């Protein structure tokens, strides 16, 4: 008696590989969808053109330790707070290169 031969992409692979492959595909698809939704939301947001001055600059450094202090991961986020002429304040994230080049000086 012969066993039926399974034809397809996962022929001969253990079920663990199939599950792993499917999880990775789902993660990639969800990431793409979230990126597209974020892009669409930003594209349709109004662009504010208003005079503002920089009232503060700050950075936030987070450090994670892994595997008995054998591996560390450090992440720095840079923020600039703007104040409009109407007194409204907005804190925005800015890239490290722009933050370090002093393109934005407090009080101007």
Residue pairs with C-beta under 8 A, 6 or more apart in sequence:
6 12
10 17
10 18
10 21
50 84
50 85
51 84
51 85
52 82
52 83
52 84
52 85
52 90
53 82
53 83
53 107
53 108
54 80
54 81
54 82
54 104
54 105
54 106
54 107
54 108
55 81
55 82
55 83
55 89
55 106
55 107
56 80
56 81
56 106
57 78
57 79
57 80
57 81
57 99
57 104
57 106
58 78
58 79
58 81
59 76
59 77
59 78
59 79
59 99
60 76
60 77
60 79
61 74
61 75
61 76
62 74
62 75
62 77
63 72
63 73
63 74
63 75
64 72
64 73
64 74
65 71
65 72
66 72
66 73
76 96
77 93
78 93
78 94
78 95
78 96
78 99
79 91
79 92
79 93
79 94
80 91
80 92
80 94
80 99
80 104
81 89
81 90
81 91
81 92
82 89
82 90
82 91
82 92
83 89
84 90
94 104
98 104
